[in-house]
Amino acid sequence: MSLFFETLKIENGKILNLEQHNIRLNRTINDIYKKKTEFDLSHFVEAPDEKTYRCKVIYDENIQSIDIIAYKPRIFQSFKIVHSKINYPYKSVDREELDKLFEQKGFCDDIIIVKDGLICDTSIANIAIYDGEQWITPKKPLLHGTQRAKLLKDKLIIEKDIKVKDMKNTARFAIMNALIGFHEIKDIKFEV
């Protein structure tokens, strides 16, 4: 059986969005292993003081490893639109299907996955577009991200089906994940 992981952002000695990470980790263990757990990652991760770090927690039924490194943000400006039937409902260490899709990016920074005619996610982040009144995120993402869950809970984004034409016609586009937070991208380029 596969291993799973959580990627946490640690900033100034604090684990960000810890509640949503704990929810997803425990839900994954319950769904996959049929084992009710109440892990709290704050009991396993010693958050370094100062600076910003990326923490990767690998687990199955139990925590297997924890790796903390300095966080270096990536720059995203261009996205290749790729079509796939991929399923990735849990944040699995086995990313072979995602990696194969990512190889199609060409000279772009990342991909945007379209499944059943609807926009899902990038290879590492959920997305949102602005419809002139509110930020919308796909109703059927590839992976239910922790930052996405927090923004939905706080009613800062809403769920709705997004088609390729909706995304290409939007004036505002953002990506979101645990490390990036909610990041609006200016001067975005899409390649079909």
C-alpha positions in Angstrom: 0.0 0.0 0.0 1.2 3.5 -0.8 2.5 6.1 1.7 0.9 9.4 2.0 2.2 12.9 2.9 1.3 16.3 4.2 3.4 19.3 3.3 3.3 21.9 6.1 4.4 25.5 6.0 6.2 26.6 9.2 6.6 30.3 9.6 8.3 32.0 12.6 8.0 28.9 14.7 4.3 28.3 13.9 2.7 25.5 11.7 0.2 27.2 9.4 -3.3 25.8 8.9 -2.6 22.9 11.3 -6.3 22.1 11.8 -6.9 21.4 8.1 -3.7 19.2 7.8 -4.8 17.2 10.8 -8.3 16.7 9.4 -6.9 15.5 6.0 -4.3 13.2 7.6 -6.8 11.5 9.9 -9.4 11.3 7.2 -6.9 9.6 4.9 -5.9 7.0 7.5 -9.6 6.4 8.3 -10.5 6.0 4.6 -7.5 3.9 3.5 -6.8 1.8 6.6 -10.3 1.8 8.2 -8.6 3.0 11.4 -9.9 5.9 13.5 -7.1 8.2 14.5 -6.8 11.6 16.0 -3.2 12.5 15.2 -2.2 16.1 16.0 0.9 16.9 13.9 1.9 19.5 16.4 2.9 16.6 18.7 5.3 15.3 16.0 6.7 18.4 14.3 9.1 20.7 16.2 8.7 24.0 14.4 12.0 25.8 14.1 12.1 29.5 15.2 12.3 32.3 12.7 12.3 32.0 8.9 10.0 29.9 6.7 10.3 26.2 6.3 8.7 23.4 4.3 7.9 20.3 6.4 7.1 17.0 4.7 5.4 14.4 6.9 5.2 10.9 5.4 2.8 8.5 6.9 0.7 5.3 6.5 -1.2 4.1 9.6 1.5 5.9 11.6 3.9 8.8 11.1 6.9 7.4 9.2 9.2 10.4 8.7 9.4 14.2 9.0 11.7 16.3 6.9 12.1 20.1 7.4 14.0 22.3 4.9 14.2 26.0 4.2 11.3 27.0 1.9 12.2 28.5 -1.5 9.1 29.7 -3.4 8.7 28.7 -7.1 7.6 31.2 -9.7 4.5 30.3 -11.8 3.6 32.4 -14.8 2.7 30.0 -17.6 0.5 26.8 -17.6 0.0 24.1 -20.2 -3.6 22.7 -20.3 -3.6 18.9 -20.3 -6.5 16.5 -20.4 -6.6 13.4 -18.3 -8.8 10.8 -16.5 -6.4 10.8 -13.5 -7.7 10.1 -10.0 -5.7 11.5 -7.0 -8.1 11.8 -4.1 -5.4 11.3 -1.4 -2.0 13.1 -1.2 0.0 10.0 -2.0 3.8 9.7 -2.3 3.1 7.8 -5.5 2.8 10.7 -8.0 3.7 8.7 -11.1 0.5 9.7 -13.0 0.9 13.3 -12.0 4.6 13.3 -13.0 3.7 11.9 -16.5 1.2 14.8 -16.9 3.8 17.3 -15.7 6.2 16.1 -18.3 3.8 17.5 -20.9 4.3 21.1 -19.7 6.9 21.9 -22.4 8.3 25.3 -21.6 5.5 26.2 -19.2 6.0 26.4 -15.5 3.3 23.9 -14.6 0.2 22.2 -16.0 -3.6 22.7 -15.5 -5.4 19.4 -15.5 -8.8 19.1 -17.2 -10.9 16.1 -16.4 -14.3 15.3 -18.0 -14.2 18.8 -19.6 -13.8 20.6 -16.3 -10.7 22.4 -14.8 -9.3 20.5 -11.7 -5.9 21.6 -10.4 -2.3 22.2 -11.3 0.3 19.5 -10.5 0.8 20.9 -7.0 -2.0 23.4 -6.3 -5.7 24.1 -6.4 -6.8 27.0 -8.5 -9.3 29.8 -8.4 -10.6 32.3 -10.9 -12.4 35.6 -10.3 -15.8 36.0 -12.0 -16.1 39.7 -11.3 -17.8 39.3 -8.0 -16.1 36.4 -6.2 -13.3 33.9 -6.3 -14.4 30.5 -7.6 -12.6 27.2 -7.2 -13.4 24.0 -9.0 -16.2 22.0 -7.5 -14.4 18.7 -8.4 -10.7 19.3 -7.7 -8.1 16.6 -8.2 -7.2 16.9 -4.5 -9.0 18.7 -1.7 -6.2 20.9 -0.5 -5.8 22.3 3.0 -5.6 25.9 1.9 -8.6 25.5 -0.3 -10.5 23.9 2.7 -9.6 26.9 4.9 -10.7 29.5 2.3 -14.0 27.6 1.7 -14.6 27.4 5.5 -13.9 31.2 5.8 -16.2 31.8 2.8 -13.4 33.6 0.8 -13.9 31.3 -2.2 -16.9 29.3 -3.5 -17.1 26.0 -5.4 -18.4 25.9 -9.0 -17.7 24.0 -12.2 -15.0 25.8 -14.3 -14.6 25.1 -18.0 -11.4 25.9 -20.0 -13.2 28.8 -21.7 -14.1 30.3 -18.3 -10.5 30.1 -17.1 -9.1 31.6 -20.4 -11.5 34.5 -20.2 -10.9 35.3 -16.6 -9.1 38.6 -15.8 -7.8 37.1 -12.5 -6.3 33.7 -11.7 -4.8 32.3 -8.5 -3.2 29.2 -7.2 -3.3 27.9 -3.7 -1.7 25.3 -1.5 -0.2 25.0 2.0 3.1 26.6 1.0 2.0 29.2 -1.5 -1.1 30.3 0.5 -3.5 32.1 -1.9 -1.4 33.6 -4.7 -2.9 35.6 -7.5 -0.8 35.4 -10.7 -0.5 38.6 -12.9 0.2 38.3 -16.6 -0.6 34.6 -16.7 -0.1 32.6 -19.9 -2.1 29.5 -20.9 -1.0 27.1 -23.6 -3.3 24.5 -25.0 
